Amino acid sequence: MIKKAALIISLIAALNAQTLNFIFPFAENNTTQQNVSEPKPKDLNKTESNTSKTFLTYEIQTDEENFNDTYVSFNAKASIAVVIDKKRFFKYLPSLMNALNAYYSQKGIDYQITLYNSDINISNIKADDILYFTTDAKDLSKLEDYNKTFYFPLLNINDSNTTKANFYFGAIDFKAQLNALTAFIDDKTDIIAENTILSNKLLSYEKNLTFLNNIYTYPNIYYKDLNNSFVIFNTGAGKTAQVLSKITQKEIQTKLTLTPQLGYDPLLIILTQPADVEKLLIANSIIHPPLIINESTHLLSSDIRYNWINYASCILANKAYNRQNGEDEFYMSDFNIYIFNNQINYKTRLYRIIDGAFKEVE
């Protein structure tokens, strides 16, 4: 077993996997000019130039890559395909594959994970269970006629009008998170956004807020306007931390600062002082991830505790395993979570940062 565990780690190491900062990877280019009066902060979402060299192998590989490992069979097996735009998500891909390998390997079963680029003809995929990574619900229409089961880690069922029985959704319900946060708002509200797909989705939920004042696109923020205001962050943890630090530095008095899942990230703790986060509320839906699975992902330089995409992908991989082995298709026992109406049934809880740790609000 030790030799086989070493084989897994050697195999994954070949991918040059790195631990990411758990920031939503789907950033688009931001063409907004830096305000001359404010120093330009370092963008923590950007990868250093040598990183692209590290993962260059993804651009020259063939359509199919196998990430296999064989244990003593207990008559339980799992076979899934991962379809993803390798060029677009290359810096996120090693963390994802490591998480999936860690999940299945700790179960001690025979399994196969096959990776395909997004331009693959679905008919050429042998696996019947496919994790399909897309942020556009319009892509679902081209999959409706295939006799396969599709899982969408980046889409919530509310993002689509489809009711296909073989479609399952894994994205966190960010609308529910915002509803939990905005229940505290009763006065002027400002939003800090950035030019990413997720940030724009959050804005679509927030545009009808009763007390909406201004929407600022990072880093162009008029800080004085944040005085006596509720501030919602649609930004990654690094940018949120920078703005919170400036609010403290400029002695701006906000009423509350609020952030959805993007803020549930240890980077936010590392980059802030206690005064910066004193009024911060964070919504989180990754509740009590399984310790054994989390430790297994850490061994492969990945994470399910703070990375919601890895977390959702592994839950859907649990669903595929259950389906293939005749187990409960509604209760994902490995994660103590249910799938209702083809969607992972997340709960939303609120947290504060106290004494350098996330503490749930009772």
N, C-alpha and C positions, 0 to 999 in steps of 0.2 A: 504493500500500500504506500510505503514511503517513497519507493522508486516511482510509482505512478504519480504521486503528488508532485515529485520533482519534475516529472515529465510535463505535467500541466504548466508548472511555473516556467520551465524552459521554453515551452511552446508559446506561452503568452509573452515572455520576454522578447521573443523574436519579433513581436509587433512593436517593440520600442515603446511600450505603454507608459504613460505618465499619469500621475494624479492631477486632475484638473481642479480649478477653483470652484467647481460646482456652480458656474454661472450659465444661465441659459445661452446655448451656443448660436442661436439663430440671429445673430446681429447683422444688420445691414449697414452700408456705408452712411455715415453722418456727415453731410456737407455743410452743416451750420458752422459759421466762423466763430473762433474763440473771441470772447469779449476782451478787449485790450486791457480793461481795468482789472481783470481777474487773471491770475497766473494760470496757465493751462495745466490741469492735473494729469497725472499719468493715468492712461486708460488701462485699467486692470483687466479688461476683457480681451485685450490684444495679446497675441502670442509673439514671442521673440522671433526674429527672422530665422534663426537656426531651426525652429520647430518644423517649418515647412519641409526642411530637408529630412528631418527625422521620420516623417510619415509619407515621404515621396513614393514609397512602395505601393501605396494604394492606387496610384494613378497608372501604374504599369502592369497591374495584375489582371488576370483574366476574369471572366464573368463570375466564376464560382471559386470560393475559398472554403476549405473545410477546417473546422475547429473541433477535432474529435478527441475523445478519450474513452477508454474501455475499462470498466471495472468488472468484478465478478457479478454476473447477472443474477438478479432476483426476480426475473421474469417481468421486470418493469423497464420500459425504455422511453426515450423521448427523442423526437426528431422535429426540428423547426428550421425554417428559413428566415433570414433577416434580409429585407430589401430596403436599401437606403442609398441616398445620393452620396457616394464616397467622397467626391470632390468637395461638396458643400459641407459635409460633416466630418471631414478627415480628422480634425483635432479632437473630436468627441468620440470617434469610433473605437479606439482602443479601450477606453473606460467602459463603454457599453458592452463590448465583447467579453471583457474581463468579468464584468458583473454577471452576465449570463452563464459563462463557464463556471464561475464560482458557485452560482446557485445550483446548477445541475450536478457538479462534481461532488458537492457536500451531501447530495442525496445518495451517492454510491450506486448510480445506475449506469447502464449503457446509454449514451446519448450522442446526438450529432447536431451540430449547428452549422448551417451552410449560409455563407454570406454572398449576396448578389448586389450588383449595382442597380440603381433605380430604372435603368433602361432595359432591363431584362424582360424578355417575353415570359409572362407568368405561366404560360403553357409548358415552358421548358423547366419549370421548377418541380422536382419530384415530391418534395414535402407537402403534406396536406395542411399544415399549420404555418402561417406566414406572419411574422412581425413586420408590418409595413410602416415605414417612417415617412410621414408627410405632415405638413402644417396646413395644407389646403384641402378642405372638405370636398372641393370639386373633383379631386382625384379619385374619389370613391366610386364615381359613376362608371369608370372604366374597369372596375373590379367586380361588378355586380353579376356578371354572367359566368364567373368561374366557380367550379365546384370545389372550393377550398374554404378554409376558415381563416379569416383575416383579423389581425389584432393591430390597433392603432394607438401606440403609446403617446403620441403627440396631439391627439384629438380627444376632446370630451364629446359625449353623445349629443350635448346641446349645440355643438358646432355643426351638426349635420341634421338633415331632414330624413335620412334613411332609416328604415326599420328592418333591414335585412337581418335574418336570424343568424347568419354566419359572420356578422361584423361585431367585433368587440372593441370597446374604447377604454383608454387608460389614463388620459390626461386629467390632472387635478381640476376641480371645479373652481376656477378663479373667480367666477361671478359670485359663488357662495362665500368665498373668502372675503371679497370686497363688501358684500352685504353685512358680514359679521363685523368688519372694521368700521364701516360707515354708520353703523348703529350708534356710534359714539359722537357723531358729528351733529352739531346744532348751530353752526355759524360759518363764517367765511372759510372757504376751502381752496387751497392751491395744490396743484399737481405737478410733480417733477417727473418728466418722461424722457425717453430716449428713442432713437430711431431704430427700433427692433420690431420684429413681428409680434412678440409677446406684449411689449409695451403698447403697441398700437391696439392690440386686442383689449387690453385693460382699459385703454381710453374709450373704446366703444361702449364699455359698460359704465364708465364714469361720466360720460358727456351729459347725462341728464340729472346729475346731482343737484339738489335744490339750492345748495349754497355755493355752487362752483364760482370761483373768482377768476383765477388765471391758470393757464397751463404753460409751464416753462419746459423747454427742451434743454436738457443738460448739454453743455455747462453754462448756457446763457440764462442766468437766474438773477432777478432783481431781489436781493435778499431782504431789503427793508419791507417789501410787500408781504413777507412771511410773518411779520409781527402780528400777534393776536390771531393767528390763523391755524386751522387744521391743515397739515401737510401730508399728502399721499405720495409715496414713492413707487413709480413704475420702473425703477432702475435696478440693475444688478447690485449685489452687495458692496462691491468696491466703490461704485459711484455714490451709492447711498451713504456710505461711511464718510466720503469726502464732503458731501453736502452737510451732513449732520455736524461734522467737525467745524465747518465754516459758520454754521448757525451759532454754535457755541462761541467761536472766536469773535464773531461780530456782535455778540450779545443780543441776538434776536430771541424774542420771547414767543415761542409757538404754544398753542394750546395742547395739541397732541401731534405726534408724527406716527404715520401708519404705513405698513408695508405688507403685501401678500407674500406668498411662498418665496419669492426672490430674496427676501431678507432673512430667511431661515438658513443661515450660512455662517460658519465659524469665522469667515473672513470679516464679517461685520463686527465681531467681537475683537478681533486682532487689531483692526484699524481705528477703533474708537476708544474714547475715554468714558468713564462712567457718566460724566455730565452730558456727553453727547447723546446718550441713549436713555436718559432718565425718563423721557416722555414717550418713548417708542413702544408701539404695540405691533406684534408680528403675527400674522396668520400662518398656520402650518397644518398640513394634512398628512405628514409622515409621522405616524404615531406609533411608538414602541416597535420599531423594526426588529425582526428576529435577531437575537444576539449571535447565534451560530452562523447565520447567513451573512450578517454584517461583518463578522470577523473573517469569514472566507473571502469576501470581496476585498477586504483590506490586504490580505495576503497577496492578492493579485493587483494591488495598486488601484483599486476602484473603491466605490462607495454607494451604499443605498440609504444611509442615514440622512444625508443632506441633499443628495442628488435625486430629485423627484423623477427624472426621466429613467434613470437606472432602476429606481424603485418600482415604477409602473411597469417597465419592461419585464422585470423578474416576476411580478405578480401575474402578468399575462402569460409568461413562460410556465408558471404554475398551472394556469388554466389549460394550456396546451397539454401539459403532462397529464392532468386529470382526465381530460377528454380522451386521450390516447390509451389510458389505462383503466377506463371504466370507473373512475372515482368521482366524487362529488363535483359537479360543474358549477355550483353556486358558491360554495364555501371553500376558499383557498386556505387550507389548514396551515400551510407553511408560513403564511403571513397573517393568519387570524383576521381575515377580511373577506367580505362577500362581494360577489358580482351580481348586481340586480339590473334587470332590463338592459343587459349587454354593456354595462358600465361599471367600473370599479367603484364601490360605494365608499367614498372617502368621507371622513368626518373632519370638521374644521375646529381647531382649537387655537386660542390666543396665548401668546407668550410675551414675556419681557426679558431683558438682559439684566441679570442681577448677579453681582459678584463674579463677573466673567463667565456666566453660563446662562443658557436659556431656561427660564422658569415659567411653568404654565400658570396662567392667570386663573385663579379659583373662582 
